[in-house]
Amino acid sequence: MASLIHCLRIIWKDFVALIYPQCCVGCMTALVKNESFLCTRCFLNLPYFDASPDQNQRLSLFFSFLPKVVSVKVYLVLNKKGLAQAILYGFKYRGNKALAVLMGRHFGTSLVLKGGLKADYLIPIPLHSDKEQKRGFNQSREIARGLSEKMGIPIKDDVILRIKQDKSQSKQDRVARWQNQEEVYAGLKLDALKGKSVIVIDDVITTGATMVAVCELIGPKVREITILALATGK
């Protein structure tokens, strides 16, 4: 009986997929069985950030004035109307929470294959409560969930609070974005980070202002910080 129910569920799922096919967030072609959010072609053509050996090193220099930052790792290159942008749009504006987790898993797998990272906690950049309620989730935390599954590092998301809600930064220049980060975050249980090695996670690094604000907040407590972002520009 159980096997019959299982078979019926598979048949029903395949029927629904036939009538209402899911589409790839990258190229909008219909997905086939065992594909999730990205078709095989798009997955194989992800624009990896470390295609050039010195890309991550150049990004690390961008945060070199922060004494506790020891490494910066990014997964994808963000180009206008490119695949990485379509992925970010998928979970930031279309509510694809599972897509953020999936990309975190892919990112985590790539890090493990390259030797992995060691840390006590993963710390996702928080959203303001109003924005998180409207979106339904914090995309940085969902990326962290995927990373945690592959890296075996626990998430700690109760140490930083976003206390200021500002306007969307997508159309602001670099100076305006940095000014917007003034007094945006507050520490809650920072003593829990004393002497710890942490990985701070965001979905995208643009000017770096958000990441710098958080690193400066937790810097006096932690031993070292690694920065991870799903995407950034060239």
N, C-alpha and C positions, 0 to 999 in steps of 0.2 A: 504493500500500500504506500509506504513511504517513497519507494522508488518511482511509483506511478505519479505521485504528487510532484516529485522533483522533475520528472520528465514533462509534466504539464506546465510547470512553471517556466521551464526552458522554452517550450513551444510558444507560450504566451509572450515571453520576453522577446523572442525572435519576431513574433507577429507584430508587436508594438513597434519594434525597431524598423520593420518593413514599412509600416504606415507612417510613423513619425521618426525618421532616421535622425540620429545625432550627427552633427557636422563638426569637422575639424575647425578649431578656433583660428588656425593659421590660414588655410586655403578654402575653407567652407565646403569641401567635398564630404560626402557621406562617409561616416566611419563604418568599418567592417568589424566583425566579431573580434574581441580581444584588444581593440583599440579604444583608448580613453582620451577624449579631448583633442588629441593630436593624431593625425594619420601617420603612418609609418614614414612616408616621404618627408613630412615636416619634421618629425622627430629626428630623422637622420641628418636633417639639414639645420639643426639648431645652431644659431650664431654664437658659438662658444667664445667667451671673453679671452681665454688664455691661448687662443690660436697663435698669438705672437708671444714668445717667451718673456718679453719685458713689460707686458701690459700690466700685470698685477704689481710688479715692482714700481712702475710709475704711479699707480694708484696709491700704493703704500706711502710713497713720498708725499702725497697730498695730505696725509694725516700724520706726517712725521713730527709735527710740533706737539703732538699729544704723547707724553712720555710713556704711558702705559700700553699704547697700541703697538703690538708686536707683529701683526700680520693683517693683510686685507685680501679677501678672496671674493671674486665675483664670478657668476656662472655664465651670464649671457651678455652680448653686446646689444644695446638698445639703439635701433635706427628708426627714423620716422617712417611709419607705415610698414615696418618690418615685422618679422615673426615674434620677436621678443615683446614688441609693443602690443601685438594682438593678444599675447598671453596675459600681459599685465592688465589690459583692458578687460579681458575675460573674467578675471576675478575681482577687479576693482569696481567695474561698472555693470557687469552682467550677473554678479552674485554667484559666480562659480567657485564656491568655497573648496570643493574637492579638487579643483584644478590647482589651487595654491598648495594644497597638501601634496599632490602628485609632483609638482615642480620641486618642492622641498625634498621629496624622496630622490628624484633624479639628481639634484644638486648634492645631496648627501652621499649617494652612491659614487658620484664622480670624485668626491673628496676622499672617501674611503679607499678607492682604487689608487689614489695618488699618495696614500700613506696615512690619511686620516688626520684629525685634529683632536687634541686632548684638552678638556676643560671641565670645570665643575658644573657650570650652568650655561644654558642657552637663554639669552634675554632678548625677546622680540621688542622692537620699538612699539610703544603703545599708541593707540588712537584715542582721540577725545571720546568720551562716553557717548556724546550726541551722534558723532559720525559713526561710531561702532554700532550703535543701536539702529541707525538708518541703513547701514550696509548689511548688518546682520552678523558680522564677524570682523576680526582684525586680520587682514591678509598676512601681516608679518608673523603673527602667531601661528597661522595655519601653515605657512612655509616652515616655521620652526618645528611644527609637529612632524612634518615629513622628514626634516633633518634629524630630529630626535630618534625617529624609528630606525634610521640607517646608521646613525653615529653612536647611539646608546648613551646620549648625554641628556639629563633631565632639563625640562623647561622651568624657568623661574620668572613668572610674569607678575609678581606682586611687590616689586621693589621700586617701580617707576610709575608715576601717574602723569598723564597729560592733563594739565589744568587750564590750558588756553586753547580755544578753538579759533583758528584763523581762516581766512579765505583760501580757496584753492590756489596752490602755488603753480599750477601748470602753465599759467600765462604771465608769471611774474619774472622779473629779471633777477640776476644773481644777488645784487645788493638787497633787494626787497625780501628775498627768501632768507637771507642771513638775519635781517632785522626782525623778521617774523618769529625767529626762534628764541628771542629774548624772553626769559622767564616762562617758557612754554611747559617745562617739565618740573616735577617735584619728586624728591625721594621719599619713599614710605618706610622701607625696612632695610636701609642701606647697610646696617651693621651685619646683616646676614651675608653680605658680600666680602666682608673683611678677610683679606689675604687669599681670596679666591681667584681662580683663572676663569674668565667668562668669555662667551662669544655673543656679540651683539648683532642682531639680525634685522634687516630691513628689506623691503621688496625692491627698492631702486635707490641708487645714489645718483643725485643730480649735481647740486652744488656741494653736497656734503654737510650742509648746515645742520640738518636734523641729527645726523650721526655724531657730529662734533658736540652738539649740545648734550646729548645723552652720555657720551664718553667723558665729558668734563664733569658731569654730575656724579658719575659712579667712580671716576678715576681715583679720588683720594682714598677709597676703600679697597679697591681690588688690587690683586697682584699684577695681573696683565689682562689685556683685552685683545681679542681677535674680532675683526669686522667681517661680516658676511653680508652680501647683497645678491639678490637674484639677478639683477641687471644694472648696467650703467652705460653711459655713452662711451664712445671711443676715447 
